[in-house]
């Protein structure tokens, strides 16, 4: 059983009125949102690192 199947089964146990297809759709959409959020966080972190590197004086300049 894959991790997604486990999440789908948990969701179905919690909400028995859902169909398996609906539960799969919900889990998939949640995973996409989480993935998008991680990418955005990484982009912000990388931009901050680049800004800090640009503002830091080089060893030769000191």
C-alpha positions, 0 to 999 in steps of 0.5 A: 500500500502506498502512502497515498492509498493510506491517506485515502483510506484514512479519509474514507474512514473519517468521512464514509459518505465520500467515494474513493474517487472523491477522496483521491481527488482531495488527497491529490489536490492537498499534495499539490498545494503542499508541493506549491507551498514548498516551492514558494518557500524555497524560492523565497529562501534562495532569493534571500540568500542571493540578496545577502551574498550580494550585500556581503563584502568580499574578502578582497574588499576588506 
